[in-house]
């Protein structure tokens, strides 16, 4: 019984407890209406990648060329985890 509850909880967290859900254009068109009970905002991959590139430009420090600021990974995680 506990394992079943854990699996249900894990599935709920996987589907509903993140800020944004990333899709490509085709998935966004196919998705149509929103799913009931789903919290995340749907965001296109391309828009998210552009957001990351902008953040990389803003947080550029003393890193060597082609090396990113490792703190940006933590920032992206916390932004994705907040509701």
N, C-alpha and C positions, 0 to 999 in steps of 0.2 A: 504494500500500500504506500509506504514512504517513497519507494522508488518511482511509483506512478505519479505521485504528487510532485516529486522532483522533476520528472520528465515534463509534466504539464507546465511547471514553473519555468523551466529552461526554455521551452517553446514560446511561452508568453514573453519572456525577456528578449528572445531572439527576434520575435516579430514586432513587438510593440514598444519596447523601452529604449529607443534611441531617437535622437532629434531629427535626423534626416535619413531618407531612404533613397539610395542612388540608383538611377535607371538610365538606360540609353534611350534615344528618341523613340525607337520602335516600341519598347516596353511602355513608355509613357502614353503613346497613342493607343496601344492595345489595352492598357489598364482602364481607360475610360473613366467611370465614376470611382469615387473613393470607396475603400473597403470599410465596413462598419467596425468600430472599435480599434482601428489602427491609428496610433498617435503620430507616427513620423510624417514629416513633410516630404513630398516627393521632389527630388532635385535631379536634374540631368547631369550625367558624368562630366560633360564638357564644361558646364558652369562651375562644378566643383573643382575641376582641374585648374580653371582660370583663377578661382579663389585661392587655391594653393600657391599658384605662381605669384600672385600678388602678395601673399603673405611672405613668400620666400624673398621677394624684393625688399619688403619693408623690414624684415628681420636680418638682413645681410649684415654680418659683423666682420670678424677678422678671419673667417674661414678661407681656405684656399679656393681658387676657381674650381667650379663644378662640385664643390662640397657644400652640402646644405647645413643649416643650423639644426643640430639634433633636438633642440628644445621645441621645434615646431611640431614634431611628432606628438609630444605630450600635449601641446596646445590643441592640436586637431582631435586627439582622443577626448580631452575634457569637453570640448565644444560638442562633440558627437554624443557624449554620455549625458549631457545636461538635458533636462526637459523643459 
